[in-house]
Amino acid sequence: MQLHQLRYFVAVAEVRHFTQAADVVGITQPSLSKQIHALEADLGAPLFERVRGNIALTAAGEVLLPLATRILADVETATREVQELVGLRRGRVRLGATPSLATSLAPPVLRRFRDAHPTVDLRVEEGGSQDLVRDLLHGDLDLALIIMPGQGADPGLRVDPILRESLVVASVDEVPTASATGELRITDLRDQPMVMFREGYDLRDATIQACREAGFEPTFAVDGGEMDAVLSFVEAGLGIALVPGIVLARRPGVRITPLAPPGVRRTIAVARRRDVVPTHAGRELRRILLDYIQSAIDRDELPPGVDPL
């Protein structure tokens, strides 16, 4: 079994098409097919089968795919680590962050990292926590700023909680059912039209769960937006939304109404793959992140609605 054979196998498994996979890895289709056949001969089992004209993984292929993906990710990490040590090329670090954290916590941290390490290649991916966890497990990210899921973290990840944030109600006008204290209970949102995030967004799950725990299903005025779209829909008066207060700092047209205790709170965490030794650049970015948070705590400069753990 050769590493290049595993790369070819993963490429075919991802696109489910031999010709397209050959284009992805940069070889001819006959050459790719020959290497897949050689890999199957070494393993003693077929990896693909044709089902109604489509390529599908066999049971052996299903077993091999996650192992091959992990092996290739580990080889890439090992190669990058050694090359960083001997100075063959610049280091690289790949950070994932949820939309709210990508626009609030990540920028000052990345600025500090860039000032200290200007030759390191920084790559940032913005997405929901579910997507970021998947990318971490696939080896596509080194670190990610995620929201801790209610059911607990994936066992394949090391997840360190760092902060807790509170959600607020974003609206254009005062919500009619607001109390004299200026706070809203979740039950006050029962008949309010809501602008909802797309599937896969942590805020969608948090909003729906909070409403259901209060005994009702939310009413969607608009369903399926990203962060910027949801806030724009709120500004247009289409409905209200539950969002972190930190994303509204540059939205003067949006009214912020806090939730009455206990409210809706989420835990922010930094995550990485448990079975992969982080690179020098990844360890340094994590150190700078934690130093920045501690400095903000010491100076009482955490964003509104964000509290230390």
C-alpha positions as CSV (number, residue, x, y, z in Angstrom):
1,M,0.0,0.0,0.0
2,Q,1.4,3.4,-1.1
3,L,0.5,6.9,0.0
4,H,-0.3,8.0,-3.5
5,Q,-2.7,5.0,-3.8
6,L,-4.6,6.3,-0.7
7,R,-4.8,9.8,-2.2
8,Y,-6.3,8.4,-5.4
9,F,-8.7,6.3,-3.4
10,V,-9.9,9.3,-1.3
11,A,-10.3,11.4,-4.5
12,V,-12.5,8.8,-6.1
13,A,-14.5,8.4,-2.9
14,E,-15.1,12.1,-2.6
15,V,-16.2,12.8,-6.2
16,R,-17.6,9.2,-7.0
17,H,-16.3,9.4,-10.5
18,F,-13.0,8.0,-11.8
19,T,-12.4,10.6,-14.6
20,Q,-13.1,13.5,-12.3
21,A,-10.9,12.1,-9.6
22,A,-8.1,11.7,-12.1
23,D,-8.4,15.4,-13.0
24,V,-8.3,16.3,-9.3
25,V,-5.0,14.4,-8.6
26,G,-3.5,15.3,-12.0
27,I,-3.1,11.9,-13.6
28,T,-4.8,10.0,-16.4
29,Q,-7.9,8.0,-15.8
30,P,-6.3,4.7,-16.8
31,S,-3.4,5.3,-14.5
32,L,-5.7,6.1,-11.6
33,S,-7.8,2.9,-12.3
34,K,-4.6,0.8,-12.4
35,Q,-3.5,2.2,-9.0
36,I,-6.9,1.6,-7.4
37,H,-6.8,-2.0,-8.7
38,A,-3.4,-2.5,-7.2
39,L,-4.6,-1.1,-3.9
40,E,-7.6,-3.5,-4.0
41,A,-5.2,-6.4,-4.7
42,D,-3.0,-5.5,-1.8
43,L,-6.0,-5.3,0.5
44,G,-7.7,-8.4,-0.9
45,A,-11.1,-6.7,-1.2
46,P,-12.8,-4.5,-3.8
47,L,-13.2,-0.8,-2.6
48,F,-15.8,0.4,-5.2
49,E,-18.8,-1.0,-7.0
50,R,-21.1,0.3,-9.6
51,V,-24.7,0.8,-8.5
52,R,-27.1,1.8,-11.3
53,G,-24.3,3.5,-13.2
54,N,-23.0,5.3,-10.1
55,I,-19.8,4.6,-8.1
56,A,-20.4,3.5,-4.6
57,L,-18.1,2.4,-1.8
58,T,-18.1,-1.3,-0.8
59,A,-18.1,-2.2,2.9
60,A,-14.3,-2.4,2.7
61,G,-14.2,1.0,1.1
62,E,-16.4,2.5,3.9
63,V,-13.9,1.1,6.5
64,L,-10.9,2.4,4.6
65,L,-12.1,5.9,3.9
66,P,-11.8,7.5,7.4
67,L,-8.6,5.7,8.0
68,A,-7.1,6.8,4.7
69,T,-8.2,10.4,5.3
70,R,-6.6,10.4,8.7
71,I,-3.4,8.9,7.4
72,L,-3.1,11.5,4.7
73,A,-3.8,14.3,7.1
74,D,-1.1,13.0,9.5
75,V,1.4,12.7,6.7
76,E,0.7,16.4,5.8
77,T,1.1,17.5,9.4
78,A,4.4,15.6,9.8
79,T,5.8,17.0,6.6
80,R,4.8,20.5,7.5
81,E,6.2,20.2,11.0
82,V,9.6,18.9,9.8
83,Q,9.8,21.6,7.1
84,E,9.0,24.3,9.6
85,L,11.9,23.0,11.8
86,V,14.4,23.0,9.0
87,G,13.2,26.2,7.4
88,L,12.3,24.7,4.0
89,R,9.3,26.9,3.7
90,R,7.1,29.3,5.8
91,G,4.8,27.8,8.4
92,R,1.1,27.7,7.9
93,V,-1.9,27.8,10.3
94,R,-5.5,27.2,9.4
95,L,-8.1,28.7,11.8
96,G,-11.8,28.2,11.7
97,A,-14.3,30.4,13.4
98,T,-18.1,30.9,13.6
99,P,-19.4,34.0,11.9
100,S,-19.8,35.9,15.2
101,L,-16.3,35.0,16.4
102,A,-14.7,35.6,13.0
103,T,-15.8,39.3,13.2
104,S,-15.2,39.9,16.9
105,L,-12.6,37.7,18.6
106,A,-10.5,36.5,15.6
107,P,-9.4,39.9,14.2
108,P,-7.4,41.2,17.2
109,V,-5.9,37.7,17.8
110,L,-4.8,37.4,14.2
111,R,-3.3,40.9,14.3
112,R,-1.1,39.9,17.2
113,F,-0.1,36.7,15.6
114,R,0.7,38.5,12.3
115,D,2.8,41.1,14.2
116,A,4.8,38.4,15.9
117,H,5.1,36.0,12.9
118,P,4.8,37.9,9.7
119,T,6.1,35.1,7.5
120,V,3.5,32.5,8.6
121,D,0.7,31.9,6.2
122,L,-2.7,32.5,7.8
123,R,-5.8,30.9,6.4
124,V,-9.2,31.5,7.9
125,E,-12.5,29.6,7.3
126,E,-15.8,31.0,8.5
127,G,-18.7,28.5,9.2
128,G,-21.0,27.0,11.7
129,S,-19.6,24.9,14.5
130,Q,-20.9,21.6,12.9
131,D,-19.0,22.4,9.7
132,L,-15.9,23.4,11.5
133,V,-15.9,20.3,13.6
134,R,-16.2,18.2,10.4
135,D,-13.2,20.1,8.8
136,L,-11.1,19.6,12.0
137,L,-11.7,15.9,11.9
138,H,-10.9,15.7,8.2
139,G,-7.6,17.5,8.8
140,D,-8.6,20.7,6.9
141,L,-8.2,23.0,9.9
142,D,-5.6,23.2,12.7
143,L,-7.7,25.1,15.2
144,A,-11.3,26.3,15.4
145,L,-13.3,28.7,17.6
146,I,-16.6,26.9,18.0
147,I,-19.7,26.9,20.2
148,M,-19.8,23.9,22.5
149,P,-22.7,21.6,21.5
150,G,-25.2,20.7,24.2
151,Q,-24.6,17.0,23.7
152,G,-20.9,17.4,24.3
153,A,-17.8,17.5,22.1
154,D,-16.8,15.0,19.5
155,P,-14.4,12.5,21.2
156,G,-12.0,12.9,18.3
157,L,-11.4,16.5,19.4
158,R,-9.7,18.3,22.2
159,V,-12.1,21.1,23.2
160,D,-11.1,23.7,25.7
161,P,-13.9,26.1,26.9
162,I,-12.7,29.7,27.1
163,L,-15.6,32.1,27.3
164,R,-19.4,32.2,27.7
165,E,-21.7,34.5,25.7
166,S,-25.3,35.6,26.1
167,L,-27.8,35.9,23.2
168,V,-29.9,39.0,22.8
169,V,-33.1,39.8,20.8
170,A,-32.3,41.9,17.7
171,S,-35.2,44.0,16.2
172,V,-35.9,47.2,14.5
173,D,-38.7,48.4,16.8
174,E,-39.4,47.8,20.4
175,V,-40.9,44.3,20.9
176,P,-44.4,45.0,22.2
177,T,-44.2,42.4,24.9
178,A,-41.1,43.8,26.5
179,S,-41.4,44.2,30.3
180,A,-40.8,47.3,32.2
181,T,-37.3,46.2,33.0
182,G,-36.4,46.2,29.3
183,E,-35.9,42.5,29.3
184,L,-37.7,39.8,27.4
185,R,-38.6,36.3,28.4
186,I,-38.4,33.6,25.8
187,T,-42.1,33.1,26.2
188,D,-42.6,36.7,25.0
189,L,-41.4,35.6,21.6
190,R,-44.2,33.1,21.1
191,D,-46.1,35.2,18.5
192,Q,-43.1,37.2,17.1
193,P,-42.1,36.6,13.5
194,M,-38.4,35.4,13.6
195,V,-35.6,35.6,11.0
196,M,-33.9,32.2,11.1
197,F,-30.4,31.0,10.3
198,R,-29.8,28.2,7.8
199,E,-29.4,24.6,8.8
200,G,-26.1,23.9,10.4
201,Y,-25.9,27.2,12.2
202,D,-25.5,26.9,16.0
203,L,-27.8,29.9,16.5
204,R,-30.6,28.1,14.7
205,D,-30.3,25.1,17.0
206,A,-30.1,27.4,20.1
207,T,-33.1,29.4,19.1
208,I,-35.3,26.5,18.3
209,Q,-34.3,24.6,21.5
210,A,-35.0,27.7,23.7
211,C,-38.4,28.1,22.2
212,R,-39.3,24.5,22.5
213,E,-38.2,24.4,26.1
214,A,-40.5,27.4,26.7
215,G,-43.4,25.4,25.2
216,F,-43.8,26.6,21.7
217,E,-42.5,26.4,18.1
218,P,-41.0,29.6,16.7
219,T,-42.7,31.4,13.8
220,F,-40.3,31.9,10.9
221,A,-40.8,35.0,8.8
222,V,-37.6,34.2,6.8
223,D,-35.8,30.9,7.0
224,G,-32.2,30.0,5.8
225,G,-30.0,33.1,6.1
226,E,-26.3,33.6,6.9
227,M,-25.3,36.0,9.6
228,D,-25.1,39.2,7.4
229,A,-28.3,38.3,5.7
230,V,-30.2,37.6,8.9
231,L,-29.1,41.0,10.4
232,S,-30.0,42.7,7.1
233,F,-33.5,41.1,7.2
234,V,-33.9,42.3,10.8
235,E,-32.9,45.8,9.7
236,A,-35.5,45.6,7.0
237,G,-38.2,44.9,9.6
238,L,-38.9,41.3,8.5
239,G,-38.7,39.9,12.0
240,I,-36.6,39.5,15.1
241,A,-33.6,37.2,15.7
242,L,-31.6,35.8,18.6
243,V,-28.0,36.7,18.1
244,P,-24.8,37.3,20.1
245,G,-24.7,41.0,21.2
246,I,-21.1,41.3,19.9
247,V,-22.3,41.1,16.2
248,L,-24.5,44.2,16.7
249,A,-21.7,46.7,17.6
250,R,-21.7,48.1,14.1
251,R,-25.5,47.9,13.5
252,P,-26.9,51.2,14.8
253,G,-30.2,50.5,13.2
254,V,-30.9,47.4,15.2
255,R,-32.4,47.5,18.7
256,I,-30.8,45.2,21.3
257,T,-33.1,43.8,24.0
258,P,-31.6,41.5,26.6
259,L,-33.2,38.3,27.7
260,A,-34.3,37.9,31.3
261,P,-32.4,35.3,33.4
262,P,-31.5,32.6,32.8
263,G,-31.6,33.7,29.1
264,V,-29.8,31.8,26.4
265,R,-26.1,31.3,27.0
266,R,-23.4,29.5,24.9
267,T,-19.9,28.4,25.7
268,I,-17.1,29.4,23.3
269,A,-14.3,26.9,23.0
270,V,-11.1,26.4,21.0
271,A,-10.8,23.0,19.4
272,R,-8.3,20.8,17.6
273,R,-7.9,17.2,16.6
274,R,-7.0,15.1,19.6
275,D,-4.8,12.6,17.7
276,V,-2.7,15.1,15.8
277,V,0.3,16.9,17.3
278,P,-0.3,20.6,16.5
279,T,2.3,22.4,14.5
280,H,4.6,25.1,15.9
281,A,2.4,27.7,14.2
282,G,-0.8,26.2,15.6
283,R,0.5,26.1,19.1
284,E,1.7,29.7,18.9
285,L,-1.7,30.9,17.6
286,R,-3.5,29.1,20.4
287,R,-1.1,30.7,23.0
288,I,-1.7,34.2,21.5
289,L,-5.4,33.6,21.6
290,L,-5.4,32.6,25.3
291,D,-3.1,35.5,26.2
292,Y,-5.4,37.9,24.4
293,I,-8.4,36.7,26.3
294,Q,-6.7,36.8,29.6
295,S,-5.5,40.3,28.9
296,A,-9.0,41.4,28.0
297,I,-10.3,39.8,31.2
298,D,-7.6,41.6,33.3
299,R,-8.5,45.0,31.7
300,D,-12.3,44.3,31.8
301,E,-12.5,44.7,28.1
302,L,-14.4,41.7,27.0
303,P,-17.3,42.5,24.6
304,P,-20.8,43.1,26.1
305,G,-22.5,39.8,26.8
306,V,-19.3,37.9,27.0
307,D,-18.0,36.6,30.3
308,P,-14.9,34.6,31.4
309,L,-15.3,31.1,32.6
